[in-house]
Amino acid sequence: MKKLLLFDFDGVLANSIDDILINAKIASDSIGIRTEPTKKAVGSQNKMEFDVLGELIGIPRDRLPEFVDVILGLFSGTVNIPKIFDGIPEMLFELRDNIICIVTANSENYVRNFSDHYDISKYIERIYDRYYSAGKEVKFRAAMEAHEISIDNVYVIGDASSDITAAHNVNIKSIAVSWGFQDHGLLMMSRPDFIADSPDDIIKIVSNK
């Protein structure tokens, strides 16, 4: 029976930390606020969203929408292709008989450029990006409705506690990946159903091996 696999993008499929730091710096500079984005700031986010990152690096709350618009524009228009984590293409090939979607706070264009570059677009059914909806729970429900998959056969795969919490809130299984950007202790506090230390672990979990 097919499973519906809802993958986060940044920190799960793409090692895009350098692009995040560079674009956050450019975005803050462009709105006249001097910041120094760091990997620690990215990892300490309780929710992997650009407005949360902006607040952590010192963007005033009333300027956050402006910061987010700029950084999303940078990601949408970038020609940079982040590195893909080891084992991801092989994992997607092994899981190809399932329905694979990407649920991300990033832009669809950035995800598509990445997917085309690494020849994995053929495995991806749909991308639910920032512009589809700001809430992951909404995206999860939309994907389940679109594909009419039993709730018992849906998995969320993410590197952030917010991914896991959103999965809990809609009663679907969650897999936390240990190679992502969020602090490991913070991620584990969200109580994922499964932990994957490698893409092979995801194959085993989904296949019930």
MARROZA-974243 format. One line per 5 residues: number of its first residue (from 1); for each residue x, y, z of C-alpha. Coordinates in nm, 3 decimals. Example, Ala and Ser with C-alpha at 12.3 -4.5 7.8 and 13.67 -1.06 7.14 Angstrom:
1> 1.230:-0.450:0.780 | 1.367:-0.106:0.714
END
This chain:
1> 0.000:0.000:0.000 | 0.128:0.345:-0.091 | 0.239:0.579:0.183 | 0.221:0.959:0.176 | 0.563:1.098:0.268
6> 0.574:1.467:0.359 | 0.936:1.583:0.357 | 1.065:1.910:0.493 | 1.327:2.056:0.259 | 1.597:2.265:0.430
11> 1.798:2.047:0.666 | 1.636:1.723:0.547 | 1.701:1.701:0.173 | 1.914:2.011:0.118 | 2.217:2.125:0.315
16> 2.121:2.487:0.256 | 2.260:2.639:0.575 | 2.511:2.858:0.389 | 2.239:3.001:0.163 | 2.019:3.070:0.466
21> 2.296:3.262:0.643 | 2.399:3.458:0.332 | 2.043:3.550:0.235 | 1.950:3.644:0.591 | 2.247:3.881:0.600
26> 2.159:4.034:0.261 | 1.792:4.070:0.359 | 1.871:4.241:0.689 | 2.123:4.474:0.526 | 1.872:4.562:0.253
31> 1.621:4.689:0.510 | 1.889:4.884:0.693 | 1.943:4.660:0.995 | 2.291:4.527:1.071 | 2.290:4.164:1.188
36> 2.525:3.867:1.204 | 2.324:3.550:1.130 | 2.490:3.237:1.271 | 2.442:2.861:1.256 | 2.365:2.873:1.628
41> 2.076:3.112:1.563 | 1.937:2.882:1.294 | 1.970:2.579:1.523 | 1.800:2.748:1.815 | 1.478:2.823:1.625
46> 1.181:2.648:1.783 | 1.009:2.686:1.448 | 1.207:2.679:1.124 | 1.049:2.985:0.964 | 1.221:3.296:0.831
51> 1.023:3.530:1.058 | 1.147:3.335:1.362 | 1.504:3.353:1.234 | 1.465:3.724:1.173 | 1.353:3.784:1.530
56> 1.642:3.577:1.668 | 1.902:3.779:1.477 | 1.757:4.110:1.590 | 1.501:4.218:1.330 | 1.231:4.428:1.507
61> 0.889:4.264:1.499 | 0.735:4.540:1.292 | 1.003:4.486:1.024 | 0.975:4.107:1.010 | 0.726:4.097:0.717
66> 0.967:4.313:0.516 | 1.261:4.089:0.608 | 1.066:3.774:0.512 | 0.958:3.919:0.178 | 1.317:4.005:0.089
71> 1.467:3.672:0.194 | 1.198:3.474:0.010 | 1.262:3.681:-0.299 | 1.631:3.599:-0.271 | 1.562:3.227:-0.244
76> 1.310:3.236:-0.529 | 1.552:3.412:-0.761 | 1.878:3.248:-0.659 | 2.082:3.042:-0.902 | 2.274:2.882:-0.616
81> 2.218:2.511:-0.573 | 2.277:2.386:-0.217 | 2.444:2.053:-0.154 | 2.223:1.748:-0.124 | 2.274:1.533:0.184
86> 2.445:1.200:0.122 | 2.205:0.917:0.047 | 1.902:1.131:-0.042 | 1.879:1.040:-0.415 | 1.914:0.671:-0.332
91> 1.649:0.699:-0.060 | 1.400:0.869:-0.292 | 1.460:0.602:-0.555 | 1.384:0.328:-0.303 | 1.068:0.510:-0.190
96> 0.953:0.600:-0.543 | 0.641:0.379:-0.532 | 0.499:0.601:-0.256 | 0.361:0.954:-0.286 | 0.639:1.199:-0.204
101> 0.564:1.565:-0.135 | 0.778:1.848:-0.004 | 0.637:2.079:0.263 | 0.858:2.381:0.314 | 0.878:2.738:0.439
106> 1.103:2.812:0.142 | 1.004:2.899:-0.216 | 0.893:2.643:-0.474 | 1.134:2.784:-0.731 | 1.433:2.722:-0.503
111> 1.316:2.366:-0.437 | 1.256:2.298:-0.807 | 1.599:2.426:-0.910 | 1.753:2.196:-0.651 | 1.538:1.898:-0.752
116> 1.608:1.943:-1.122 | 1.981:1.981:-1.061 | 2.004:1.652:-0.871 | 1.753:1.473:-1.098 | 1.508:1.396:-0.818
121> 1.209:1.592:-0.951 | 1.073:1.270:-1.101 | 1.012:1.137:-0.750 | 0.828:1.444:-0.618 | 0.453:1.461:-0.660
126> 0.398:1.813:-0.528 | 0.565:2.100:-0.345 | 0.372:2.286:-0.075 | 0.575:2.601:-0.023 | 0.555:2.921:0.182
131> 0.316:3.078:-0.067 | 0.068:2.789:-0.044 | 0.010:2.848:0.326 | 0.214:2.968:0.620 | 0.098:2.679:0.839
136> 0.237:2.328:0.810 | -0.073:2.167:0.959 | -0.279:2.320:0.679 | -0.035:2.182:0.423 | -0.038:1.837:0.581
141> -0.418:1.823:0.572 | -0.426:1.950:0.214 | -0.183:1.678:0.103 | -0.386:1.407:0.275 | -0.709:1.530:0.117
146> -0.551:1.560:-0.228 | -0.416:1.207:-0.226 | -0.686:1.036:-0.018 | -0.435:0.842:0.189 | -0.536:0.683:0.518
151> -0.397:0.870:0.817 | -0.218:0.549:0.922 | -0.008:0.566:0.604 | 0.118:0.923:0.633 | 0.465:1.021:0.758
156> 0.613:1.365:0.819 | 0.991:1.377:0.788 | 1.153:1.684:0.938 | 1.447:1.832:1.126 | 1.254:2.076:1.345
161> 1.039:2.041:1.652 | 0.770:2.243:1.474 | 0.749:1.971:1.204 | 0.701:1.705:1.469 | 0.450:1.907:1.671
166> 0.245:1.982:1.359 | 0.241:1.609:1.279 | 0.121:1.532:1.633 | -0.154:1.793:1.597 | -0.300:1.620:1.292
171> -0.238:1.270:1.431 | 0.014:1.151:1.174 | 0.345:0.975:1.224 | 0.665:1.178:1.249 | 1.026:1.096:1.168
176> 1.293:1.331:1.305 | 1.622:1.337:1.113 | 1.938:1.383:1.315 | 2.142:1.551:1.038 | 1.931:1.868:1.021
181> 1.984:2.224:1.141 | 1.791:2.235:1.468 | 1.960:2.169:1.800 | 1.925:1.796:1.870 | 1.799:1.840:2.225
186> 1.531:2.084:2.115 | 1.424:1.845:1.839 | 1.395:1.549:2.078 | 1.176:1.746:2.317 | 0.901:1.732:2.054
191> 0.881:1.350:2.097 | 0.901:1.222:1.737 | 0.760:0.876:1.667 | 1.083:0.772:1.498 | 1.441:0.898:1.472
196> 1.646:0.859:1.154 | 2.022:0.886:1.170 | 2.057:0.826:0.796 | 1.836:0.822:0.485 | 1.851:0.440:0.500
201> 1.671:0.459:0.835 | 1.381:0.639:0.666 | 1.351:0.358:0.412 | 1.340:0.102:0.692 | 1.083:0.296:0.894
206> 0.848:0.357:0.602 | 0.887:-0.001:0.479 | 0.835:-0.138:0.834 | 1.160:-0.333:0.813
END
